[in-house]
Amino acid sequence: MDVPNRSVSRRVTSRRILYCFVMALASFASGNFAPGFAADGESSKPTSAESDPVAAQRWQPRTNEEAIQRLQRISASTEFGHCCFWAWELELALLKKDRDMAQRIATVLAGLQRPDGRWGLGNPWGRRPLDFKERLPEDAETWDVAEAANALLDYGEVYNDTTFLPVVRKAAAYLKTCIRYSGGKPYLPHMAECNHVLQPHSTINAALLFSRLPEYKELTGSLRASGVAMNFFRLTPQADRITLDPPNVGPKVSDFEQAQVGYYLHLMGDPEGDRILARYRKRSDFNYRLGAAYIVLPLARLGRWAEARNFAAEMKDYNPRLGYEYPLRDIIDFVNAKFPPAP
C-alpha cells in the first residue's frame, strides 16, 4: 500500500466525501445497513450516524450478519476502505477460525472484483508528479490486487474450498498484464493504469501469488529476484513518466512495506524473509506507526503469537485513519483479547 500524500489528499477531500456519502447511501438503500435501531436485547447497533466509521469500529455485533453490516459501514464511510480492507478482515476471520464469517467476507471481496480482474481503489486519489493520468476509483494498486487474491487463496487452503479460485485466477491474469520490464527484468508498478513507479513489495507480493498457481509459477523466480535486488528502493521512470530504461532510483519504501516483503519472502521459503522480519522486535523499530500495527497480522498468521501479542499490546491505542487501518485495529484487539495482559 502506497501511503497517501496528505497534501494531495486535501485537494481531493471534497470529492472523497461525496463519494463516501454516495457509497453509504447506496449500501443503505440496498439493505446492507439495517435502518433504525433494534429494541433493547435484540441488537447492539450504535445510535450514531451511519457514516461514522469510529462508532462502527466500536460496535460489538452479536451475529455475523451484524458483523458484515459493521464492516460495510466502515468500508463505505472511509477513504481506501475497499480491497485491502476486506482482504485483511478475511485474514482476521481465518485467525478466528470462523468459517461462516470468512465465507461472507470472501463473498463480498470477490463481488468487488472488476471484470478485468482488478480491485479498484474505491475512491479518487488525485495525481502525483510521476503519474501519467489522474487516479480514479476504478484504478488499482497492483499490491492491493495481489493482497486480495492471496487472502482468497488462504481461505481456500484453510477450508479446502475452491469457490473463489476463478476470482484469484482473474486477478493473476490481470497482474500478468501489469508486468513492466526495465533492464530486461520484470517488476510490478505501483498503479499500472496511472504510473510506471516500480515497487519491491508489489513485485514480491505478485511473485507470491504466482508461486501458488501452477500456470504462473514460471514467473515467480524472476519477479522475486527482481524485487529482492531492489533493496527496498522504488524505481521510477524518466521525465516522460513512461521510459524505464534506464530507470531512476526512487525513494526507499517504508518499514511497513519492508515488513510486507519479509512476510512474503518467508511464505515463499526464502530465508531473506526471516532476516527482514527479525529486524522488528518492538514498536520503535518501525519508522512509521502503520508498520507496527500491520506486523501483528503476519506474526499471528505465522503462529508466532508471543511476538504478535507484544506488538498488539504496544499498539492497543492505535487510532485508525484510513479504511485499510480499521482491520489492523480489529486484529490488534483480537490478539489482545486472546492474550490479555497479566494482572
Stockholm file with secondary structure:
# STOCKHOLM 1.0

chainA/1-343         MDVPNRSVSRRVTSRRILYCFVMALASFASGNFAPGFAADGESSKPTSAESDPVAAQRWQPRTNEEAIQRLQRISASTEFGHCCFWAWELELALLKKDRDMAQRIATVLAGLQRPDGRWGLGNPWGRRPLDFKERLPEDAETWDVAEAANALLDYGEVYNDTTFLPVVRKAAAYLKTCIRYSGGKPYLPHMAECNHVLQPHSTINAALLFSRLPEYKELTGSLRASGVAMNFFRLTPQADRITLDPPNVGPKVSDFEQAQVGYYLHLMGDPEGDRILARYRKRSDFNYRLGAAYIVLPLARLGRWAEARNFAAEMKDYNPRLGYEYPLRDIIDFVNAKFPPAP
#=GR chainA/1-343 SS CCCCCHHHHHHTHHHHHHHHHHHHHHHHHHTSSCSSCCCTTTCCCCCSCTTCHHHHHHCCCSSHHHHHHHHHHHHHTSTTCSHHHHHHHHHHHHHHTCHHHHHHHHHHHHHTCCTTSCCCCSSCCBCCTTCSSCBCTTCCCHHHHHHHHHHHHHHHHHHTCCTTHHHHHHHHHHHHHHCEEETTEEECBSCTTTCCCBCHHHHHHHHHHHHTSGGGGGGHHHHHHHHHHTTTEEEECCTTSSCCSSCEEEEECCHHHHHHHHHHHHHTTCHHHHHHHTTCSSGGGCSSHHHHHHTHHHHHHTTCHHHHHHHHHHTTTCCCCSTTHHHHHHHHHHHHHHSCCCC
#=GC SS_cons         CCCCCHHHHHHTHHHHHHHHHHHHHHHHHHTSSCSSCCCTTTCCCCCSCTTCHHHHHHCCCSSHHHHHHHHHHHHHTSTTCSHHHHHHHHHHHHHHTCHHHHHHHHHHHHHTCCTTSCCCCSSCCBCCTTCSSCBCTTCCCHHHHHHHHHHHHHHHHHHTCCTTHHHHHHHHHHHHHHCEEETTEEECBSCTTTCCCBCHHHHHHHHHHHHTSGGGGGGHHHHHHHHHHTTTEEEECCTTSSCCSSCEEEEECCHHHHHHHHHHHHHTTCHHHHHHHTTCSSGGGCSSHHHHHHTHHHHHHTTCHHHHHHHHHHTTTCCCCSTTHHHHHHHHHHHHHHSCCCC
//
